[in-house]
Amino acid sequence: MKKYMEWWGDLPEKEDNQSAKADAGKPKLTLVPRQIIFDIARVREYGNAKYGDPENWKTVDKERYRDAAYRHFMAYLDDPSGVDEESGLPHLSHLACNVAFLCEMEKKDKKDKKEGE
């Protein structure tokens, strides 16, 4: 929980009874719409089949994910029901996956920077 708090900052305190389960201040992940998880998983499955390594995304420069996210976002704006020509998956799903990668990479960079201080 401490690592989460260092990255995101303080969450509002809850007044709930913590004697049975101490979860005050922890993110309530059930608030996240489930569809985005399924959409990202489909893009990841496609990428894993294409590249053969589920960890390959970690070796790609952030700028390439920014560019890809922007391309998919622009394609989505042009046609909200449009799909990526190569994968056949919605541009919005690719956008979500690229943003997820960027979030992880930014978190890692912040952790690495803090450890280097």
Phi and psi restraints in degrees (value plus and minus 20) as a CYANA .aco file:
   2 LYS   PHI     -80.3   -40.3
   2 LYS   PSI     -63.1   -23.1
   3 LYS   PHI     -80.9   -40.9
   3 LYS   PSI     -61.0   -21.0
   4 TYR   PHI     -81.0   -41.0
   4 TYR   PSI     -66.0   -26.0
   5 MET   PHI     -85.1   -45.1
   5 MET   PSI     -56.2   -16.2
   6 GLU   PHI     -84.1   -44.1
   6 GLU   PSI     -56.8   -16.8
   7 TRP   PHI     -98.4   -58.4
   7 TRP   PSI     -68.7   -28.7
   8 TRP   PHI    -118.2   -78.2
   8 TRP   PSI     -37.9     2.1
   9 GLY   PHI      72.9   112.9
   9 GLY   PSI     158.8   198.8
  10 ASP   PHI     -89.7   -49.7
  10 ASP   PSI     121.6   161.6
  11 LEU   PHI    -120.4   -80.4
  11 LEU   PSI     137.5   177.5
  12 PRO   PHI     -80.9   -40.9
  12 PRO   PSI     119.8   159.8
  13 GLU   PHI     -94.3   -54.3
  13 GLU   PSI     124.5   164.5
  14 LYS   PHI    -121.7   -81.7
  14 LYS   PSI     131.2   171.2
  15 GLU   PHI    -114.6   -74.6
  15 GLU   PSI     -20.4    19.6
  16 ASP   PHI     -80.4   -40.4
  16 ASP   PSI     134.8   174.8
  17 ASN   PHI     -87.1   -47.1
  17 ASN   PSI     101.4   141.4
  18 GLN   PHI    -120.7   -80.7
  18 GLN   PSI     -13.2    26.8
  19 SER   PHI     -90.0   -50.0
  19 SER   PSI     -51.0   -11.0
  20 ALA   PHI    -105.5   -65.5
  20 ALA   PSI     -58.8   -18.8
  21 LYS   PHI    -175.1  -135.1
  21 LYS   PSI      98.0   138.0
  22 ALA   PHI    -105.6   -65.6
  22 ALA   PSI      76.6   116.6
  23 ASP   PHI    -149.9  -109.9
  23 ASP   PSI      -7.1    32.9
  24 ALA   PHI     -81.0   -41.0
  24 ALA   PSI     115.1   155.1
  25 GLY   PHI      64.6   104.6
  25 GLY   PSI     -28.8    11.2
  26 LYS   PHI    -103.2   -63.2
  26 LYS   PSI     127.7   167.7
  27 PRO   PHI     -85.3   -45.3
  27 PRO   PSI     118.5   158.5
  28 LYS   PHI    -111.6   -71.6
  28 LYS   PSI      69.3   109.3
  29 LEU   PHI     -85.7   -45.7
  29 LEU   PSI     -38.7     1.3
  30 THR   PHI     -88.6   -48.6
  30 THR   PSI     -28.8    11.2
  31 LEU   PHI     -98.7   -58.7
  31 LEU   PSI     -36.8     3.2
  32 VAL   PHI     -97.4   -57.4
  32 VAL   PSI     107.7   147.7
  33 PRO   PHI     -78.1   -38.1
  33 PRO   PSI     110.4   150.4
  34 ARG   PHI     -86.1   -46.1
  34 ARG   PSI     -50.6   -10.6
  35 GLN   PHI     -78.7   -38.7
  35 GLN   PSI     -55.3   -15.3
  36 ILE   PHI     -83.6   -43.6
  36 ILE   PSI     -53.8   -13.8
  37 ILE   PHI     -85.0   -45.0
  37 ILE   PSI     -65.1   -25.1
  38 PHE   PHI     -84.8   -44.8
  38 PHE   PSI     -61.0   -21.0
  39 ASP   PHI     -83.4   -43.4
  39 ASP   PSI     -65.0   -25.0
  40 ILE   PHI     -84.3   -44.3
  40 ILE   PSI     -60.8   -20.8
  41 ALA   PHI     -81.2   -41.2
  41 ALA   PSI     -59.6   -19.6
  42 ARG   PHI     -84.7   -44.7
  42 ARG   PSI     -61.1   -21.1
  43 VAL   PHI     -86.2   -46.2
  43 VAL   PSI     -60.5   -20.5
  44 ARG   PHI     -83.3   -43.3
  44 ARG   PSI     -61.3   -21.3
  45 GLU   PHI     -81.9   -41.9
  45 GLU   PSI     -61.7   -21.7
  46 TYR   PHI     -81.6   -41.6
  46 TYR   PSI     -67.9   -27.9
  47 GLY   PHI     -82.3   -42.3
  47 GLY   PSI     -59.5   -19.5
  48 ASN   PHI     -85.0   -45.0
  48 ASN   PSI     -59.3   -19.3
  49 ALA   PHI     -86.9   -46.9
  49 ALA   PSI     -58.1   -18.1
  50 LYS   PHI     -93.0   -53.0
  50 LYS   PSI     -64.2   -24.2
  51 TYR   PHI    -123.6   -83.6
  51 TYR   PSI     -36.7     3.3
  52 GLY   PHI      58.3    98.3
  52 GLY   PSI     -20.7    19.3
  53 ASP   PHI    -156.6  -116.6
  53 ASP   PSI      94.0   134.0
  54 PRO   PHI     -86.4   -46.4
  54 PRO   PSI     -33.6     6.4
  55 GLU   PHI    -121.8   -81.8
  55 GLU   PSI     -19.2    20.8
  56 ASN   PHI     -75.4   -35.4
  56 ASN   PSI     -54.5   -14.5
  57 TRP   PHI     -78.9   -38.9
  57 TRP   PSI     -46.0    -6.0
  58 LYS   PHI     -91.8   -51.8
  58 LYS   PSI     -34.1     5.9
  59 THR   PHI    -115.1   -75.1
  59 THR   PSI     -22.0    18.0
  60 VAL   PHI    -111.7   -71.7
  60 VAL   PSI     120.1   160.1
  61 ASP   PHI     -85.3   -45.3
  61 ASP   PSI     120.9   160.9
  62 LYS   PHI     -75.6   -35.6
  62 LYS   PSI     -56.7   -16.7
  63 GLU   PHI     -78.8   -38.8
  63 GLU   PSI     -55.0   -15.0
  64 ARG   PHI     -87.4   -47.4
  64 ARG   PSI     -56.9   -16.9
  65 TYR   PHI     -90.1   -50.1
  65 TYR   PSI     -55.9   -15.9
  66 ARG   PHI     -82.4   -42.4
  66 ARG   PSI     -65.5   -25.5
  67 ASP   PHI     -82.9   -42.9
  67 ASP   PSI     -64.8   -24.8
  68 ALA   PHI     -84.3   -44.3
  68 ALA   PSI     -61.9   -21.9
  69 ALA   PHI     -81.2   -41.2
  69 ALA   PSI     -63.2   -23.2
  70 TYR   PHI     -85.4   -45.4
  70 TYR   PSI     -62.7   -22.7
  71 ARG   PHI     -80.4   -40.4
  71 ARG   PSI     -65.8   -25.8
  72 HIS   PHI     -87.4   -47.4
  72 HIS   PSI     -54.9   -14.9
  73 PHE   PHI     -85.4   -45.4
  73 PHE   PSI     -65.0   -25.0
  74 MET   PHI     -82.9   -42.9
  74 MET   PSI     -61.2   -21.2
  75 ALA   PHI     -84.3   -44.3
  75 ALA   PSI     -59.5   -19.5
  76 TYR   PHI     -83.5   -43.5
  76 TYR   PSI     -62.7   -22.7
  77 LEU   PHI     -83.0   -43.0
  77 LEU   PSI     -58.8   -18.8
  78 ASP   PHI     -86.8   -46.8
  78 ASP   PSI     -56.4   -16.4
  79 ASP   PHI    -171.6  -131.6
  79 ASP   PSI      73.1   113.1
  80 PRO   PHI     -75.9   -35.9
  80 PRO   PSI     -42.1    -2.1
  81 SER   PHI    -120.6   -80.6
  81 SER   PSI     -12.1    27.9
  82 GLY   PHI     -89.4   -49.4
  82 GLY   PSI     133.9   173.9
  83 VAL   PHI    -143.2  -103.2
  83 VAL   PSI     134.1   174.1
  84 ASP   PHI     -85.3   -45.3
  84 ASP   PSI     111.2   151.2
  85 GLU   PHI     -79.8   -39.8
  85 GLU   PSI     -60.7   -20.7
  86 GLU   PHI     -96.4   -56.4
  86 GLU   PSI     -68.0   -28.0
  87 SER   PHI    -109.9   -69.9
  87 SER   PSI     -45.1    -5.1
  88 GLY   PHI      57.8    97.8
  88 GLY   PSI     -13.8    26.2
  89 LEU   PHI    -116.1   -76.1
  89 LEU   PSI     133.1   173.1
  90 PRO   PHI     -79.2   -39.2
  90 PRO   PSI     123.4   163.4
  91 HIS   PHI     -78.4   -38.4
  91 HIS   PSI     -56.0   -16.0
  92 LEU   PHI     -82.9   -42.9
  92 LEU   PSI     -55.6   -15.6
  93 SER   PHI     -87.2   -47.2
  93 SER   PSI     -61.6   -21.6
  94 HIS   PHI     -84.2   -44.2
  94 HIS   PSI     -60.2   -20.2
  95 LEU   PHI     -79.3   -39.3
  95 LEU   PSI     -66.6   -26.6
  96 ALA   PHI     -80.1   -40.1
  96 ALA   PSI     -62.5   -22.5
  97 CYS   PHI     -85.9   -45.9
  97 CYS   PSI     -63.6   -23.6
  98 ASN   PHI     -82.8   -42.8
  98 ASN   PSI     -60.3   -20.3
  99 VAL   PHI     -86.5   -46.5
  99 VAL   PSI     -58.8   -18.8
 100 ALA   PHI     -81.0   -41.0
 100 ALA   PSI     -64.1   -24.1
 101 PHE   PHI     -79.9   -39.9
 101 PHE   PSI     -65.0   -25.0
 102 LEU   PHI     -83.7   -43.7
 102 LEU   PSI     -59.4   -19.4
 103 CYS   PHI     -80.5   -40.5
 103 CYS   PSI     -65.0   -25.0
 104 GLU   PHI     -84.2   -44.2
 104 GLU   PSI     -61.9   -21.9
 105 MET   PHI     -87.2   -47.2
 105 MET   PSI     -60.2   -20.2
 106 GLU   PHI     -85.0   -45.0
 106 GLU   PSI     -60.7   -20.7
 107 LYS   PHI     -81.3   -41.3
 107 LYS   PSI     -64.5   -24.5
 108 LYS   PHI     -84.0   -44.0
 108 LYS   PSI     -63.8   -23.8
 109 ASP   PHI     -80.9   -40.9
 109 ASP   PSI     -61.5   -21.5
 110 LYS   PHI     -85.6   -45.6
 110 LYS   PSI     -60.9   -20.9
 111 LYS   PHI     -84.2   -44.2
 111 LYS   PSI     -66.8   -26.8
 112 ASP   PHI     -80.6   -40.6
 112 ASP   PSI     -61.4   -21.4
 113 LYS   PHI     -84.1   -44.1
 113 LYS   PSI     -62.8   -22.8
 114 LYS   PHI     -85.3   -45.3
 114 LYS   PSI     -59.8   -19.8
 115 GLU   PHI     -88.8   -48.8
 115 GLU   PSI     -47.1    -7.1
 116 GLY   PHI    -101.0   -61.0
 116 GLY   PSI     -30.5     9.5
